[in-house]
Amino acid sequence: MPETIAIIGAGPLGRWLALRAARGGFRVLLEDVMPSNLHHAHEWLRQALSPGWLLEQLTPGVPGLQEPEAKVLGSSHDLSVSFVSTIEDAVREADLAIDCVPDELESKLEIFCLLDRMAPPRSVLATPTTRLSIADLASCTYRPDRCVAIVAEASSLCEGATEEIHMQTTSKTNPEAILLLERFWSRLGFLPRFALDPAEAANSHR
């Protein structure tokens, strides 16, 4: 059974991650509290699917979004993307949860606390950030060994401006979390690179 990926936020980065992850063979749950964002993501994904793929499942979880018929585009490959309107529904079975909220401390702390409370203990939490310390964010959760930062601007990812993905870990990061993220990014076509959070690295040399 493919790993389940929860993506929080159906903006440009969330939509792009959902498409790439589904193409990589993952089961994807895309969440947004705004029905209009889910509608837009639904249409964007329909248009972005290239010939040769099968849209197996688009299961909306919001009122007014009609479930489309499965559309065969010429292959037996499966794309599985479900749309949900609550974080709880998105992370209930998630192996990896990626938030796409603004790169601001208050927003990140709020979403990390929600994900930590609602996701299974095994779930890895990953957050795109170029400003914040993953060690600080991880220390606010009950799973500091399963929190990793994706060091990239949303625009650079969506535009395919990079072939490598740089991630920051902490001294507590579980090797299983690193392996999961290595597998995830490799299947998306990127070369994953890991480094220790600079704040922790600096402290270790004092």
Secondary structure, DSSP 4 states (H G I P E B T S, - for coil): -PPEEEEE--SHHHHHHHHHHHHTT-EEEEE-S-HHHHHHHHHHHHHHPPTT-EEEEEE--STT-PPPPPEE-S-S-EEEEEEESSHHHHHTT-SEEEE-S-S-HHHHHHHHHHHHHHS-TT-EEEEE-SSS-HHHHHTTSS-GGGEEEE-S-HHHHHTT--SEEEEEE-TT--HHHHHHHHHHHHHTT-EEEEEE-HHHHHHHT-
